[in-house]
Amino acid sequence: MVRVLFLIFFIKSLNLFSFEIHMFNHKLIKKNNKFSNYNKIKIDSLPKKDTITKLFDISKDSLKLVEKKILQEKKKKKKKKKNLNPLLFKVKPIDSVTVFDYKIMYLNGNEKSVDTSLTIFKDYFFNFLREDYFELLPFPNMGEGFNKLGYNFHDGKITPDLGARVKHFGYFEVDDVPYYNVPSPFTELFFKSTFDQGHHLDALVTLNTSPRFNFSIAYRGFRSLGSYAYSKSTASQFRFSSQYDSYDKKYRLRLHLTSQKLGNDVNGGLTNDSVYFFENSPNFAIVNPETGEVEVDENGETLYENYGGFMDRTRLRTQIVAENTLSGKRYFTEQVYFLSYDINDISENFFKIGHIFNYETKFYRFSQVRKDEYFSESFIEKGISDRSNFKTIENNLFLEYNKPFIGNLKLNFKQITWNYFFENDDYIEEDRIDQKINENQFSNDLIWRRNILGFDLKARMYYSYKEKYSSNYYMLNVSKKLLKNFNVLTKYQFRSTPPNFNFNLYQSDYIGYNWKNFDLENQSFSTLSIKFEHLKWGYFTGEWNKLNKYVYFLNVTPLSFKNERMDILPTQQQEEIEYFKIKFFQNLEFGKFSFVNTVQYQKVNQVDDPNLSFTPLALNVPEWLTRNTIAYSTDLFNKALYIQTGFSFKFFTDYYADQYNPLIGEFVTQNNVKIGEYPLVDFFLNAKIQQTRVFLKIENLSGKIEHIINEDTKYDYYAAPYTPYRDFSIRFGLVWNFFQ
């Protein structure tokens, strides 16, 4: 065998060697041109029939044959690629793509494009919640909580939830998760500095592998130590969403997964002594240690001592040392199949069927190393740990029909199961309280939209079948464009919903925080609103709300223990409450200057309960709430840089603000302490470079200037009773978009 191989190698070497000699001679003859007839003679050094093939009787190359066979099999297996219908999928050349082709879609049907512009509204939205704080008053640390300066009863949930509403401000609900359709990979980075030792980063990446399939991954990581003791905030929130369309666009699948955890160190606010040190720092009255009386000079004026140590807010003593956490996971899918549609106008003529499945688990936990007198007596001395668990399973089968004559009609058949429960504690008798609520509900939800003679009409009716934990909802919305830039919108809605489950049942290691109230009735909200809107002159809204059987937590602590204890009671207001709200917004531009003004007037009328000697004020809001912004905008460096700078002024009148209870993660109504009547002035400097927006803000500038002018001015700004508002601070951040 070795000899045969050697012989083959030798023969091929001779052939190649002879070919090289031939080429050398050919070049030499052409160069010297000695033989004129040489070029006429065609010499082939390789024989017509390969001697090797003849020698071994090889007629075909088996290696090439195998390769051809593999290629033929691949061609057979390879399916013919379907071409996308241009009427269903509008695919643009990448050179003609604009930012408006990057679509963001939501479950409720809203759709918008990626916006890289820089306006004053982007400054309003550059915060932890990424929404306007006009009716919110943030706590001293990011992600700690928000007190309310106004209420919106239009967008309340129809079905009951876990509770712990303060912890849900930064929680991504089903309608908060977007879906995307982008012509190229899109990335958004949101960054903002926090209050000491931490940062806030929210990153998003989304791409379409084809015009029919998209997925996105987003994650928010957040940590802020805070300026006050035991006020650290953390957040870890992962979101994944995806959307798929079939070739004929008859089938669509949307799904998203979320895993969220929001945690806080909680302190319960300042003690009474710390309130004094906070408000009067750095000048304190000198007190005689023996008599406890304030010392005075010969003129009878109080003697003061200058001490700035309490400007370090961590030295101020707080009520408790504890932690509370909200954690949740959700698995959501929506499937839609078009039974029929007009391929020339799919958005106007279709009939489809769909199904929504939503499974979500949550838990809220409050933990303490050792008990504290602030929440009164407890069952145990150490290792306080309260945990409420909540699981929901929702199935929604729906039909949607759309024709120009009938309009859009959508009918939902819903089934939802709730499982709200607590873990067993050995020291609590089994018959003391029920430890779980396991219920289900069936309901119909009918939605209709139609345009008639220029009037945009929308109606909705939600009805539950079972009496227990039933919900009812009715809504009628009418809007009309009267003139070129003038619109009118009116809306009426009625909503009857059960209270959240933590009003019905709660279990805690603290004795006073155990209750069951299964006899609570549904609370109802009737709302009538009207809005006049002009594209240039702004808008004016008027809103009237009527509340019946309103449910809230009431602070029932005796005045002798004011700010030393917090005793609460789940309460249902038996009498009617009326809430009026009037709001005016205007954005005027004069050259490079902008004046943005928002003014809101509110009034609450409440009927006293004849069965009570004192009827608490259940709903408390400031009478006046205003925000005024002056901004200057211009281009620099041949329009390579766009800047916007100015001041924002916010003010609200004093009112009985709700007090935060960190044990249950809720705000508690109180009628003893008022906050407000202080200005909030912020300075901002924002810039835009291509798709990057940079934000710089000096917060509560008014507090700093006020004390520079008059050192004796008190620090009287609070976000809630005994919880200060944010001190003077400088923070920055950016939003950076990548279109790859």
C-alpha positions in Angstrom: 0.0 0.0 0.0 2.8 2.3 0.8 4.5 1.6 -2.5 1.3 2.4 -4.4 0.9 5.8 -2.6 4.6 6.5 -3.3 4.1 5.7 -7.0 1.1 8.1 -7.3 3.1 10.8 -5.6 6.1 10.3 -7.9 4.0 10.4 -11.1 2.2 13.5 -10.1 5.5 15.2 -9.2 6.8 14.4 -12.6 3.8 15.9 -14.2 4.0 19.1 -12.2 7.8 19.3 -12.8 7.3 19.0 -16.5 4.7 21.7 -16.4 7.1 24.1 -14.6 9.8 23.4 -17.2 7.4 24.1 -20.0 6.4 27.4 -18.5 10.0 28.4 -18.0 10.9 27.6 -21.6 7.8 29.4 -22.9 8.9 32.6 -21.1 12.5 32.2 -22.3 11.5 31.7 -25.9 9.1 34.7 -25.9 11.9 36.9 -24.4 14.6 36.0 -26.9 12.3 35.4 -29.8 14.7 32.8 -31.3 12.1 30.5 -32.8 9.4 32.3 -34.7 7.2 29.3 -35.2 7.1 28.3 -31.5 4.0 30.3 -30.7 2.1 28.4 -33.3 2.8 25.1 -31.6 0.4 24.4 -28.7 2.1 22.2 -26.2 0.3 20.7 -23.2 2.5 19.2 -20.6 -0.4 17.3 -19.1 -1.9 14.5 -21.2 -5.5 14.6 -22.2 -6.2 11.6 -20.2 -4.6 11.6 -16.7 -2.2 8.7 -16.5 -3.1 8.2 -12.9 -6.8 7.7 -13.7 -5.9 5.3 -16.5 -3.4 3.4 -14.3 -5.9 2.8 -11.4 -9.1 2.9 -13.5 -10.5 5.8 -11.6 -13.2 7.5 -13.7 -14.8 9.9 -11.1 -13.7 11.9 -8.2 -15.6 10.5 -5.2 -14.9 13.5 -3.0 -16.5 15.9 -5.5 -19.4 13.5 -5.8 -20.1 13.5 -2.1 -20.0 17.4 -2.0 -22.4 17.6 -4.9 -24.7 15.1 -3.1 -24.7 17.2 0.1 -25.5 20.3 -1.8 -28.4 18.7 -3.6 -29.8 17.5 -0.3 -29.5 21.0 1.2 -31.3 22.5 -1.7 -34.1 20.0 -1.2 -34.4 20.7 2.5 -34.2 24.5 2.0 -37.6 26.0 2.1 -38.6 28.8 -0.1 -38.6 32.0 1.9 -42.0 33.7 2.1 -42.1 37.3 1.0 -43.7 39.8 3.4 -46.8 41.5 2.3 -46.0 45.2 1.9 -49.5 46.1 2.9 -49.1 44.4 6.3 -45.4 45.0 6.9 -44.1 48.4 5.8 -40.3 47.7 5.6 -38.2 50.8 4.8 -34.7 50.9 3.5 -32.3 51.7 6.4 -31.3 55.0 4.7 -34.9 56.3 5.0 -35.5 55.3 8.6 -36.3 58.1 11.0 -36.8 58.2 14.8 -40.6 57.9 14.2 -40.1 54.4 12.9 -39.1 53.2 16.4 -42.4 52.3 17.9 -43.4 51.7 21.5 -46.7 50.0 22.1 -48.7 49.3 25.3 -51.4 46.8 26.1 -54.2 49.4 26.2 -53.6 50.2 22.6 -51.6 53.4 23.1 -48.7 53.8 20.7 -45.9 56.3 20.5 -42.5 56.8 18.9 -39.1 57.1 20.5 -38.6 60.8 21.4 -35.1 62.2 21.7 -36.1 65.8 21.9 -35.4 68.1 24.9 -38.3 70.1 26.4 -39.3 71.3 29.8 -41.6 68.3 30.1 -38.5 66.0 29.9 -37.2 67.8 32.9 -40.5 67.1 34.8 -40.2 63.4 33.9 -36.5 63.0 34.8 -37.0 61.3 38.2 -37.4 58.0 39.9 -40.9 57.3 38.6 -40.3 59.0 35.2 -43.6 60.8 35.5 -44.7 64.3 36.5 -44.5 65.0 40.3 -47.0 67.9 40.2 -49.5 66.1 42.6 -46.8 64.2 44.4 -44.5 65.3 47.3 -41.4 63.0 47.4 -39.8 61.8 50.7 -36.2 62.9 51.5 -34.7 59.8 49.8 -35.3 58.5 46.3 -37.7 55.6 46.1 -38.8 56.1 49.8 -42.3 57.2 49.1 -44.6 60.0 47.9 -47.2 61.9 49.7 -50.2 63.1 47.7 -51.1 66.7 46.9 -54.1 65.7 44.8 -56.1 62.6 43.9 -56.9 61.0 40.6 -60.0 58.8 40.9 -60.3 58.2 37.1 -57.5 55.6 36.9 -58.1 53.6 40.0 -58.0 49.8 39.8 -61.3 48.0 39.4 -60.3 44.9 41.3 -58.8 44.6 44.8 -55.1 44.3 45.3 -52.6 43.4 48.0 -52.3 46.8 49.6 -49.0 48.4 50.8 -49.7 51.2 48.3 -46.7 53.3 49.2 -44.4 50.5 48.0 -46.2 50.3 44.7 -45.2 53.7 43.4 -42.2 52.3 41.6 -43.7 48.9 40.8 -44.2 48.0 37.1 -47.8 46.9 36.6 -49.2 45.0 33.6 -50.0 48.2 31.6 -46.5 49.7 32.4 -44.5 47.2 30.4 -44.1 48.3 26.8 -43.6 46.3 23.6 -41.4 47.5 20.7 -41.0 47.4 16.9 -37.7 48.9 15.8 -35.9 48.8 12.4 -32.5 48.5 14.1 -31.3 47.6 17.6 -32.3 50.3 20.0 -30.7 51.0 23.4 -31.7 53.5 26.1 -29.6 54.3 29.2 -31.2 56.3 32.1 -28.8 57.4 34.8 -29.3 59.7 37.8 -27.2 60.4 40.9 -28.9 59.7 44.3 -28.5 60.9 47.8 -25.2 59.6 49.1 -23.6 56.3 48.2 -25.6 55.0 45.3 -26.8 55.5 41.7 -30.0 55.0 39.7 -29.5 53.2 36.4 -32.3 51.9 34.1 -31.0 50.2 30.9 -33.1 48.9 28.0 -32.1 46.9 24.9 -34.5 45.9 22.2 -34.2 44.6 18.6 -36.2 43.0 15.8 -34.7 39.8 14.5 -37.2 40.3 11.6 -40.1 42.6 11.0 -42.3 40.0 12.7 -40.4 39.3 15.9 -39.1 41.7 18.6 -37.8 41.2 22.1 -36.6 43.6 24.7 -34.6 43.3 28.0 -34.7 46.0 30.6 -33.2 46.3 34.1 -33.4 48.9 36.8 -30.8 48.9 39.5 -31.0 51.5 42.2 -29.4 52.3 45.6 -29.5 55.4 47.7 -28.2 55.6 51.2 -30.1 58.8 52.0 -29.4 61.9 54.2 -31.2 60.6 57.3 -30.5 57.6 59.5 -32.0 54.3 58.4 -33.5 55.5 55.1 -31.6 53.5 52.5 -33.6 52.6 49.4 -32.8 49.8 46.9 -34.5 48.4 43.8 -33.8 45.5 41.5 -36.3 45.3 38.6 -36.0 43.0 35.6 -38.3 43.2 32.6 -38.5 41.0 29.5 -41.0 41.6 26.7 -41.5 40.1 23.3 -43.9 40.4 20.3 -44.4 38.0 17.4 -46.6 38.3 14.2 -47.2 35.6 11.7 -46.5 36.1 8.0 -50.1 37.0 7.2 -50.4 38.9 10.5 -53.4 36.8 11.5 -51.8 35.7 14.7 -50.0 37.9 17.2 -48.3 36.9 20.5 -47.2 39.3 23.2 -45.6 38.2 26.4 -43.6 39.7 29.3 -41.8 38.5 32.4 -41.0 40.7 35.4 -39.0 40.1 38.6 -39.1 43.1 41.0 -37.8 43.8 44.5 -38.1 47.2 46.1 -36.6 47.6 49.6 -36.2 50.3 52.2 -34.7 50.9 55.5 -37.5 52.7 57.4 -37.2 55.0 60.4 -40.8 56.1 61.1 -39.9 59.8 61.0 -38.2 62.1 63.5 -38.8 62.0 67.3 -40.2 65.1 69.0 -36.7 66.2 70.1 -35.3 65.7 66.6 -38.1 67.8 65.2 -37.0 70.7 67.4 -33.3 70.2 66.4 -34.3 70.0 62.7 -36.4 73.1 62.7 -34.2 75.3 64.8 -30.7 74.3 63.7 -28.1 75.8 64.0 -29.4 78.2 66.8 -30.8 76.6 69.9 -32.2 78.2 73.1 -29.9 77.7 76.1 -31.7 75.6 78.8 -30.8 75.6 82.4 -30.0 71.9 83.1 -31.1 72.1 86.7 -34.4 73.9 86.3 -35.1 73.0 82.7 -36.1 76.6 81.9 -34.9 78.7 79.0 -32.2 81.2 80.0 -32.7 84.9 79.3 -30.5 88.0 79.4 -31.1 91.2 81.4 -33.5 92.4 78.8 -35.6 89.3 79.1 -34.6 88.0 75.6 -33.9 84.3 75.1 -30.2 83.3 74.9 -29.2 81.2 72.0 -26.2 78.9 71.3 -25.0 78.3 67.7 -24.4 74.6 67.0 -24.4 73.3 63.4 -24.0 69.6 64.3 -27.6 68.7 63.4 -27.1 70.0 59.9 -25.7 66.5 59.5 -29.1 64.9 59.3 -27.8 61.4 60.3 -27.5 62.8 63.9 -31.2 63.3 64.2 -32.8 60.5 66.1 -35.7 58.6 64.4 -38.5 56.5 65.8 -37.6 53.0 64.6 -35.0 50.9 62.9 -36.6 48.4 60.5 -36.9 47.2 56.9 -39.8 46.7 54.5 -39.8 45.0 51.1 -42.1 44.5 48.3 -41.2 41.7 45.9 -43.1 40.3 42.9 -42.9 38.1 39.8 -45.3 38.1 36.9 -45.8 35.9 33.8 -48.0 37.5 31.2 -49.1 36.4 27.7 -51.6 37.8 25.2 -52.6 35.9 22.0 -54.7 37.3 19.2 -56.0 35.6 16.1 -57.7 37.6 13.3 -60.7 35.6 12.1 -61.1 38.2 9.2 -59.6 41.5 8.2 -59.3 43.8 5.2 -55.7 43.6 4.0 -55.9 47.1 2.6 -57.0 48.6 5.9 -56.4 46.1 8.8 -56.8 48.7 11.5 -60.3 49.7 10.5 -61.9 46.4 9.3 -61.3 43.2 11.4 -62.8 40.6 13.6 -60.4 38.9 16.1 -60.4 36.6 19.1 -57.8 36.6 21.8 -56.8 35.3 25.2 -54.8 36.9 28.1 -53.2 34.9 30.8 -51.6 36.7 33.8 -50.0 34.9 36.8 -48.5 37.1 39.5 -47.1 36.5 42.9 -46.2 39.2 45.5 -45.3 39.5 49.1 -44.8 42.4 51.4 -42.6 42.0 54.4 -41.8 44.2 57.5 -38.9 43.1 59.7 -37.2 44.4 62.8 -34.4 43.0 64.9 -36.2 43.9 68.1 -39.6 45.4 69.0 -40.2 49.1 69.4 -42.7 51.0 71.6 -43.7 53.1 68.6 -46.2 50.4 67.5 -47.2 49.6 71.1 -47.3 46.0 72.5 -46.0 43.0 70.6 -46.3 39.2 70.9 -42.5 38.7 70.8 -39.5 40.8 71.9 -37.1 40.0 69.0 -37.2 39.0 65.4 -40.3 40.9 64.3 -41.3 39.6 60.9 -44.6 40.3 59.2 -45.3 39.0 55.8 -48.4 39.1 53.6 -48.5 37.0 50.5 -50.7 37.5 47.4 -51.2 35.4 44.3 -53.4 36.2 41.3 -54.3 34.1 38.3 -56.3 35.9 35.6 -57.8 34.5 32.4 -59.4 36.8 29.8 -61.1 35.6 26.6 -62.1 38.4 24.4 -63.7 39.2 21.0 -63.1 42.4 19.2 -65.0 43.6 16.1 -64.2 46.8 14.2 -66.2 48.2 11.2 -66.6 51.9 10.2 -70.3 51.8 10.6 -70.4 50.0 14.0 -67.2 51.3 15.4 -64.9 49.3 17.7 -66.6 46.7 20.0 -64.6 44.6 22.4 -66.2 42.0 24.8 -64.1 40.4 27.5 -64.9 37.4 29.6 -62.7 37.4 32.7 -62.0 34.9 35.4 -59.7 35.9 38.3 -58.5 34.0 41.4 -57.0 35.7 44.5 -55.1 34.0 47.2 -54.2 36.3 50.0 -52.6 34.6 53.0 -50.2 34.9 56.0 -47.7 32.4 57.4 -48.5 30.6 60.6 -47.2 32.0 63.9 -47.0 29.6 66.8 -48.0 32.2 69.4 -51.3 33.1 67.7 -54.2 30.8 68.3 -55.6 29.2 65.2 -59.1 30.7 65.8 -57.8 34.2 66.6 -58.0 35.4 63.0 -58.5 33.9 59.6 -55.1 33.6 57.9 -56.2 33.7 54.3 -58.7 34.9 51.7 -59.1 32.5 48.8 -61.7 33.8 46.4 -62.5 34.0 42.6 -64.6 36.2 40.5 -66.2 36.1 37.0 -66.9 39.2 35.1 -67.8 40.8 31.7 -66.1 43.9 30.3 -67.6 45.6 27.3 -65.9 48.5 25.5 -67.2 50.5 22.6 -65.7 53.3 20.5 -67.2 55.2 17.6 -67.0 58.5 15.8 -70.4 60.1 15.0 -70.6 63.4 13.3 -67.2 64.5 14.6 -67.9 63.3 18.1 -65.4 60.7 19.5 -67.5 58.4 21.7 -66.2 55.8 24.1 -68.2 53.7 26.5 -67.3 50.9 28.9 -69.3 48.6 31.2 -67.7 46.2 33.7 -69.9 43.8 35.6 -69.1 41.0 38.1 -71.3 38.0 38.6 -70.5 36.9 42.1 -71.6 39.0 45.0 -68.5 38.6 47.1 -65.6 40.9 46.1 -67.6 42.1 43.1 -66.7 45.2 41.1 -68.8 47.4 38.8 -67.7 50.1 36.4 -69.5 52.3 33.9 -67.9 55.0 31.8 -68.9 57.4 29.0 -66.4 59.6 27.3 -67.3 62.3 24.6 -64.8 64.5 22.9 -65.2 67.0 20.0 -62.9 69.2 18.0 -64.9 72.5 17.8 -62.4 74.7 16.0 -59.0 74.3 14.4 -57.0 74.2 17.6 -59.8 73.9 20.2 -61.0 70.6 21.7 -63.6 69.8 24.3 -63.8 66.5 26.3 -66.3 65.4 28.9 -66.2 62.2 30.9 -68.4 60.5 33.4 -67.6 57.3 35.3 -68.9 55.2 38.2 -66.7 52.7 39.9 -67.7 50.4 42.7 -64.7 48.3 44.1 -63.9 46.2 47.2 -61.2 47.6 49.5 -57.7 46.2 49.2 -57.2 42.9 51.0 -55.1 44.4 53.8 -58.2 46.3 54.9 -60.1 43.1 55.3 -57.4 41.0 56.9 -54.0 41.6 58.5 -51.7 39.7 60.8 -48.6 41.1 62.6 -46.3 40.4 65.5 -47.6 43.7 67.0 -50.8 43.1 68.8 -52.6 46.2 67.6 -52.0 45.4 63.9 -54.2 42.2 63.8 -57.7 42.6 62.4 -60.3 41.0 60.2 -63.1 43.2 58.6 -65.0 40.9 56.3 -68.1 43.1 56.7 -66.6 46.1 54.8 -68.8 47.3 51.9 -67.7 48.3 48.4 -66.5 51.9 48.1 -67.9 53.8 45.1 -66.6 56.7 43.2 -68.6 58.9 40.8 -66.6 61.3 38.7 -67.7 63.9 36.2 -65.0 66.0 34.4 -64.8 68.5 31.5 -61.7 69.7 29.7 -61.2 72.6 27.3 -58.0 72.4 25.4 -56.3 74.8 23.0 -53.0 73.9 21.3 -51.5 77.3 22.0 -53.2 78.6 25.1 -53.2 75.4 27.2 -56.0 73.6 28.8 -58.6 74.0 31.6 -60.1 71.1 33.5 -62.9 70.9 36.0 -63.6 67.7 38.0 -66.2 66.7 40.5 -65.9 63.5 42.5 -68.4 61.9 44.9 -67.1 59.2 47.3 -69.3 56.8 49.2 -68.2 54.3 51.8 -64.6 55.5 51.4 -62.1 53.2 53.1 -58.8 54.5 54.7 -56.5 54.0 57.7 -57.1 56.4 60.6 -54.5 57.4 63.1 -56.2 56.9 66.5 -53.2 57.6 68.7 -54.2 59.5 71.9 -52.9 63.1 71.9 -50.9 62.4 75.1 -48.8 60.0 73.0 -48.5 62.3 70.0 -45.5 61.3 67.8 -44.6 58.7 70.4 -46.8 55.9 69.2 -48.8 55.1 66.1 -52.1 53.3 66.6 -54.2 52.9 63.5 -57.7 51.6 62.6 -59.1 50.5 59.2 -62.1 52.8 58.8 -65.0 53.1 56.4 -66.5 56.5 56.1 -70.3 56.2 56.3 -71.1 59.6 55.0 -70.6 61.1 51.5 -67.5 63.0 50.5 -67.3 65.5 47.7 -64.0 66.4 46.1 -63.7 69.3 43.6 -60.6 70.0 41.5 -60.0 72.8 38.9 -56.7 72.9 37.0 -55.3 75.3 34.5 -52.2 74.7 32.4 -50.4 77.1 30.0 -47.2 77.0 28.1 -46.2 80.4 26.6 -43.2 81.0 24.4 -41.6 84.3 23.7 -38.6 83.9 21.5 -36.1 81.7 23.4 -38.0 82.1 26.7 -40.7 79.8 27.9 -43.2 80.3 30.7 -45.0 77.1 31.9 -47.7 77.6 34.5 -49.9 75.1 36.3 -52.5 76.2 38.9 -54.8 73.8 40.7 -57.6 74.6 43.2 -59.1 71.8 45.3 -62.0 71.6 47.8 -63.3 68.8 49.9 -66.8 68.8 51.4 -67.6 66.1 54.0 -70.8 65.4 55.8 -70.5 64.7 59.5 -71.5 61.4 60.8 -74.4 61.9 63.4 -73.4 58.7 65.2 -69.9 60.1 66.0 -69.0 63.0 68.3 -66.1 63.8 66.0 -66.0 62.9 62.3 -62.4 62.7 61.1 -61.5 64.4 57.8 -61.0 61.3 55.6 -59.6 63.1 52.5 -57.1 65.9 52.9 -55.6 68.0 50.2 -54.1 71.5 50.0 -56.5 74.1 48.7 -54.0 75.7 46.3 -51.2 74.0 44.4 -49.1 75.9 41.8 -46.0 75.3 39.8 -44.4 78.0 37.6 -41.3 77.4 35.4 -39.3 80.0 33.4 -36.8 78.5 30.9 -34.3 79.8 28.4 -33.5 77.6 25.4 -30.9 78.1 22.6 -28.5 76.4 20.2 -24.7 76.6 20.6 -21.7 75.6 18.5 -23.4 75.7 15.1 -26.4 73.8 16.6 -24.2 70.9 17.8 -25.4 71.6 21.4 -28.9 72.6 22.6 -29.3 73.9 26.1 -32.3 74.7 28.3 -31.9 76.4 31.7 -34.2 78.1 34.2 -36.0 77.9 37.5 -39.1 76.0 38.7 -41.2 77.3 41.6 -43.7 75.1 43.4 -46.0 76.1 46.3 -49.0 74.5 48.1 -51.1 75.8 51.0 -51.0 74.0 54.4 -53.2 70.9 55.0 -53.5 67.8 57.2 -51.1 65.7 55.2 -51.2 61.9 55.6 -48.6 60.2 57.8 -46.5 57.3 56.7 -46.8 54.0 58.5 -43.9 51.8 57.5 -45.3 48.7 59.2 -48.1 48.2 56.7 -46.6 50.3 53.9 -49.5 52.7 53.8 -50.4 56.4 54.5 -52.6 57.0 57.5 -55.1 59.9 57.8 -54.5 62.3 60.7 -56.1 65.6 61.7 -53.6 67.1 64.1 -50.5 68.3 62.2 -50.4 70.5 59.1 -47.6 70.9 56.6 -47.1 73.2 53.7 -46.9 77.0 53.1 -43.3 76.8 52.0 -41.8 77.5 48.5 -39.8 74.9 46.6 -37.4 76.5 44.1 -35.2 74.3 41.8 -32.6 75.4 39.3 -32.0 73.3 36.2 -29.5 73.2 33.3 -30.3 70.6 30.6 -28.4 70.0 27.4 -28.9 67.8 24.3 -26.0 66.5 22.1 -27.4 64.3 19.2 -29.4 61.6 21.0 -28.1 62.3 24.5 -29.9 64.5 27.0 -27.9 65.6 30.1 -29.7 67.0 33.2 -28.3 69.0 36.1 -30.6 70.1 38.9 -30.2 72.1 42.2 -33.1 71.0 44.4 -34.7 73.1 47.2 -32.5 76.1 46.4 -35.1 78.2 48.2 -34.2 76.5 51.6 -30.6 77.4 51.2 -31.1 81.0 50.1 -33.7 81.6 52.8 -31.2 80.6 55.6 -28.4 82.6 54.0 -30.6 85.7 54.2 -31.8 85.0 57.7 -30.0 82.4 59.8 -32.9 82.3 62.3 -35.4 81.1 59.7 -36.8 77.7 60.7 -36.5 74.6 58.6 -40.2 74.0 58.2 -40.4 72.0 55.0 -41.9 68.5 55.5 -43.0 65.8 53.1 -45.3 64.2 55.8 -45.8 64.9 59.5 -42.4 64.4 61.2 -40.8 63.5 57.9 -38.7 66.3 56.4 -38.6 67.2 52.8 -35.3 67.1 50.9 -32.5 69.5 51.8 -30.5 71.6 49.4 -28.8 69.1 46.9 -27.1 69.0 43.5 -27.8 66.1 41.3 -27.2 65.2 37.7 -28.0 62.5 35.2 -28.5 61.6 31.5 -30.7 59.7 29.1 -28.7 58.2 26.2 -30.2 56.6 23.1 -28.3 54.4 20.7 -29.7 53.6 17.2 -27.5 50.8 15.8 
